[in-house]
């Protein structure tokens, strides 16, 4: 099977279900941003080598791929059976955050991204996740997105923030507090 089909050469693409839409359609923007987020999480997984963290990040990547497949489907026309996103997936993110927070000082200020490259990558991932969430919210104005997708993306951005803090603690880096004027 060839990768190139030439069917998108005029700025359109097909959704699962066959509907053709412009490549600037919010649905394409949404799942494209989830794909971008998946790549950033993949980068994070190469930087964190402990088995538990690697397994968690791989699980997140698989769920992001599942979310992308849901977003790439025409809700009216697709007959394809897609994997589910479950409430337990959201609960797992919460458990992982609670576990990491036992190793962190309570947050007293807003913190600036950075202090260590791995921390900065986690913050970039968090920002891309927030953008994906905003696009999915926009796409959902017609009610075509499963609520669990919005919930998962919202919780994932929280997870990535806590993960960034956790990385700083593991690397022995001081968090840089935001200082307003």
GUVODO-892306 format. One record per residue (C-alpha): residue number from 1; y, x, z. Coordinates in steps of 0.1 Angstrom, whole numbers, plus 5000, padded with zeros to 4 digits. Layout:
<rs>
r num: NUM | py: Y | px: X | pz: Z
...
</rs>
This chain:
<rs>
r num: 1 | py: 5000 | px: 5000 | pz: 5000
r num: 2 | py: 5034 | px: 5014 | pz: 4991
r num: 3 | py: 5062 | px: 5014 | pz: 5016
r num: 4 | py: 5088 | px: 5005 | pz: 4990
r num: 5 | py: 5088 | px: 4970 | pz: 4975
r num: 6 | py: 5122 | px: 4970 | pz: 4958
r num: 7 | py: 5126 | px: 4934 | pz: 4970
r num: 8 | py: 5155 | px: 4944 | pz: 4993
r num: 9 | py: 5175 | px: 4962 | pz: 4967
r num: 10 | py: 5201 | px: 4934 | pz: 4965
r num: 11 | py: 5207 | px: 4932 | pz: 5003
r num: 12 | py: 5181 | px: 4906 | pz: 5013
r num: 13 | py: 5149 | px: 4907 | pz: 5032
r num: 14 | py: 5120 | px: 4883 | pz: 5040
r num: 15 | py: 5113 | px: 4870 | pz: 5075
r num: 16 | py: 5077 | px: 4863 | pz: 5086
r num: 17 | py: 5072 | px: 4829 | pz: 5070
r num: 18 | py: 5088 | px: 4839 | pz: 5037
r num: 19 | py: 5124 | px: 4829 | pz: 5042
r num: 20 | py: 5148 | px: 4853 | pz: 5025
r num: 21 | py: 5180 | px: 4862 | pz: 5044
r num: 22 | py: 5208 | px: 4887 | pz: 5040
r num: 23 | py: 5203 | px: 4920 | pz: 5057
r num: 24 | py: 5235 | px: 4914 | pz: 5077
r num: 25 | py: 5220 | px: 4881 | pz: 5091
r num: 26 | py: 5221 | px: 4880 | pz: 5130
r num: 27 | py: 5183 | px: 4877 | pz: 5131
r num: 28 | py: 5180 | px: 4910 | pz: 5112
r num: 29 | py: 5207 | px: 4926 | pz: 5134
r num: 30 | py: 5188 | px: 4914 | pz: 5165
r num: 31 | py: 5154 | px: 4927 | pz: 5156
r num: 32 | py: 5169 | px: 4958 | pz: 5141
r num: 33 | py: 5186 | px: 4966 | pz: 5174
r num: 34 | py: 5154 | px: 4959 | pz: 5193
r num: 35 | py: 5138 | px: 4984 | pz: 5169
r num: 36 | py: 5165 | px: 5009 | pz: 5176
r num: 37 | py: 5160 | px: 5004 | pz: 5214
r num: 38 | py: 5123 | px: 5010 | pz: 5209
r num: 39 | py: 5131 | px: 5044 | pz: 5193
r num: 40 | py: 5153 | px: 5053 | pz: 5222
r num: 41 | py: 5126 | px: 5043 | pz: 5247
r num: 42 | py: 5102 | px: 5064 | pz: 5226
r num: 43 | py: 5125 | px: 5094 | pz: 5231
r num: 44 | py: 5126 | px: 5087 | pz: 5268
r num: 45 | py: 5088 | px: 5087 | pz: 5269
r num: 46 | py: 5087 | px: 5122 | pz: 5254
r num: 47 | py: 5110 | px: 5135 | pz: 5281
r num: 48 | py: 5092 | px: 5120 | pz: 5311
r num: 49 | py: 5058 | px: 5135 | pz: 5314
r num: 50 | py: 5042 | px: 5119 | pz: 5345
r num: 51 | py: 5014 | px: 5095 | pz: 5336
r num: 52 | py: 5028 | px: 5065 | pz: 5354
r num: 53 | py: 5062 | px: 5067 | pz: 5337
r num: 54 | py: 5047 | px: 5074 | pz: 5303
r num: 55 | py: 5024 | px: 5044 | pz: 5306
r num: 56 | py: 5052 | px: 5021 | pz: 5316
r num: 57 | py: 5074 | px: 5033 | pz: 5288
r num: 58 | py: 5046 | px: 5028 | pz: 5263
r num: 59 | py: 5040 | px: 4993 | pz: 5276
r num: 60 | py: 5078 | px: 4986 | pz: 5272
r num: 61 | py: 5076 | px: 4999 | pz: 5236
r num: 62 | py: 5047 | px: 4976 | pz: 5228
r num: 63 | py: 5066 | px: 4946 | pz: 5243
r num: 64 | py: 5097 | px: 4955 | pz: 5223
r num: 65 | py: 5076 | px: 4956 | pz: 5191
r num: 66 | py: 5062 | px: 4921 | pz: 5201
r num: 67 | py: 5098 | px: 4909 | pz: 5207
r num: 68 | py: 5108 | px: 4923 | pz: 5173
r num: 69 | py: 5080 | px: 4904 | pz: 5156
r num: 70 | py: 5091 | px: 4871 | pz: 5172
r num: 71 | py: 5127 | px: 4878 | pz: 5161
r num: 72 | py: 5115 | px: 4886 | pz: 5126
r num: 73 | py: 5098 | px: 4852 | pz: 5123
r num: 74 | py: 5113 | px: 4821 | pz: 5108
r num: 75 | py: 5107 | px: 4796 | pz: 5136
r num: 76 | py: 5104 | px: 4767 | pz: 5111
r num: 77 | py: 5081 | px: 4783 | pz: 5086
r num: 78 | py: 5060 | px: 4811 | pz: 5102
r num: 79 | py: 5024 | px: 4802 | pz: 5108
r num: 80 | py: 5015 | px: 4836 | pz: 5121
r num: 81 | py: 5001 | px: 4838 | pz: 5156
r num: 82 | py: 5022 | px: 4864 | pz: 5175
r num: 83 | py: 5014 | px: 4882 | pz: 5207
r num: 84 | py: 5030 | px: 4866 | pz: 5238
r num: 85 | py: 5056 | px: 4879 | pz: 5262
r num: 86 | py: 5046 | px: 4867 | pz: 5297
r num: 87 | py: 5065 | px: 4861 | pz: 5329
r num: 88 | py: 5043 | px: 4888 | pz: 5344
r num: 89 | py: 5060 | px: 4913 | pz: 5320
r num: 90 | py: 5093 | px: 4905 | pz: 5336
r num: 91 | py: 5078 | px: 4907 | pz: 5370
r num: 92 | py: 5064 | px: 4942 | pz: 5362
r num: 93 | py: 5099 | px: 4954 | pz: 5354
r num: 94 | py: 5111 | px: 4941 | pz: 5387
r num: 95 | py: 5082 | px: 4958 | pz: 5406
r num: 96 | py: 5089 | px: 4991 | pz: 5388
r num: 97 | py: 5126 | px: 4989 | pz: 5397
r num: 98 | py: 5118 | px: 4981 | pz: 5434
r num: 99 | py: 5094 | px: 5011 | pz: 5435
r num: 100 | py: 5120 | px: 5035 | pz: 5420
r num: 101 | py: 5147 | px: 5022 | pz: 5443
r num: 102 | py: 5127 | px: 5033 | pz: 5473
r num: 103 | py: 5135 | px: 5069 | pz: 5462
r num: 104 | py: 5173 | px: 5062 | pz: 5456
r num: 105 | py: 5203 | px: 5061 | pz: 5479
r num: 106 | py: 5219 | px: 5027 | pz: 5479
r num: 107 | py: 5244 | px: 5023 | pz: 5451
r num: 108 | py: 5279 | px: 5024 | pz: 5466
r num: 109 | py: 5300 | px: 5029 | pz: 5434
r num: 110 | py: 5297 | px: 5024 | pz: 5397
r num: 111 | py: 5283 | px: 5056 | pz: 5382
r num: 112 | py: 5291 | px: 5074 | pz: 5350
r num: 113 | py: 5263 | px: 5081 | pz: 5326
r num: 114 | py: 5253 | px: 5117 | pz: 5325
r num: 115 | py: 5246 | px: 5146 | pz: 5348
r num: 116 | py: 5214 | px: 5154 | pz: 5330
r num: 117 | py: 5204 | px: 5149 | pz: 5293
r num: 118 | py: 5174 | px: 5126 | pz: 5304
r num: 119 | py: 5197 | px: 5105 | pz: 5324
r num: 120 | py: 5221 | px: 5102 | pz: 5295
r num: 121 | py: 5193 | px: 5091 | pz: 5272
r num: 122 | py: 5183 | px: 5064 | pz: 5296
r num: 123 | py: 5219 | px: 5051 | pz: 5297
r num: 124 | py: 5221 | px: 5051 | pz: 5259
r num: 125 | py: 5189 | px: 5030 | pz: 5259
r num: 126 | py: 5205 | px: 5006 | pz: 5285
r num: 127 | py: 5235 | px: 5002 | pz: 5262
r num: 128 | py: 5214 | px: 4995 | pz: 5231
r num: 129 | py: 5194 | px: 4970 | pz: 5252
r num: 130 | py: 5226 | px: 4952 | pz: 5262
r num: 131 | py: 5236 | px: 4951 | pz: 5225
r num: 132 | py: 5202 | px: 4937 | pz: 5215
r num: 133 | py: 5205 | px: 4911 | pz: 5243
r num: 134 | py: 5240 | px: 4900 | pz: 5230
r num: 135 | py: 5227 | px: 4896 | pz: 5195
r num: 136 | py: 5197 | px: 4876 | pz: 5207
r num: 137 | py: 5220 | px: 4854 | pz: 5227
r num: 138 | py: 5240 | px: 4848 | pz: 5195
r num: 139 | py: 5209 | px: 4841 | pz: 5175
r num: 140 | py: 5198 | px: 4817 | pz: 5202
r num: 141 | py: 5229 | px: 4795 | pz: 5197
r num: 142 | py: 5206 | px: 4772 | pz: 5178
r num: 143 | py: 5178 | px: 4774 | pz: 5205
r num: 144 | py: 5154 | px: 4792 | pz: 5182
r num: 145 | py: 5146 | px: 4821 | pz: 5207
r num: 146 | py: 5120 | px: 4818 | pz: 5234
r num: 147 | py: 5138 | px: 4821 | pz: 5268
r num: 148 | py: 5114 | px: 4848 | pz: 5280
r num: 149 | py: 5128 | px: 4871 | pz: 5253
r num: 150 | py: 5163 | px: 4868 | pz: 5267
r num: 151 | py: 5149 | px: 4872 | pz: 5303
r num: 152 | py: 5129 | px: 4903 | pz: 5293
r num: 153 | py: 5158 | px: 4920 | pz: 5276
r num: 154 | py: 5181 | px: 4913 | pz: 5305
r num: 155 | py: 5157 | px: 4927 | pz: 5330
r num: 156 | py: 5149 | px: 4957 | pz: 5308
r num: 157 | py: 5186 | px: 4967 | pz: 5308
r num: 158 | py: 5185 | px: 4966 | pz: 5346
r num: 159 | py: 5153 | px: 4987 | pz: 5346
r num: 160 | py: 5169 | px: 5013 | pz: 5323
r num: 161 | py: 5199 | px: 5016 | pz: 5347
r num: 162 | py: 5176 | px: 5021 | pz: 5377
r num: 163 | py: 5155 | px: 5045 | pz: 5356
r num: 164 | py: 5186 | px: 5065 | pz: 5348
r num: 165 | py: 5194 | px: 5068 | pz: 5385
r num: 166 | py: 5157 | px: 5077 | pz: 5392
r num: 167 | py: 5158 | px: 5105 | pz: 5367
r num: 168 | py: 5190 | px: 5119 | pz: 5383
r num: 169 | py: 5172 | px: 5119 | pz: 5417
r num: 170 | py: 5141 | px: 5135 | pz: 5403
r num: 171 | py: 5161 | px: 5162 | pz: 5385
r num: 172 | py: 5182 | px: 5168 | pz: 5416
r num: 173 | py: 5214 | px: 5158 | pz: 5399
r num: 174 | py: 5243 | px: 5143 | pz: 5417
r num: 175 | py: 5254 | px: 5109 | pz: 5403
r num: 176 | py: 5290 | px: 5110 | pz: 5392
r num: 177 | py: 5309 | px: 5081 | pz: 5407
r num: 178 | py: 5335 | px: 5062 | pz: 5386
r num: 179 | py: 5369 | px: 5069 | pz: 5400
r num: 180 | py: 5395 | px: 5043 | pz: 5391
r num: 181 | py: 5432 | px: 5053 | pz: 5391
</rs>
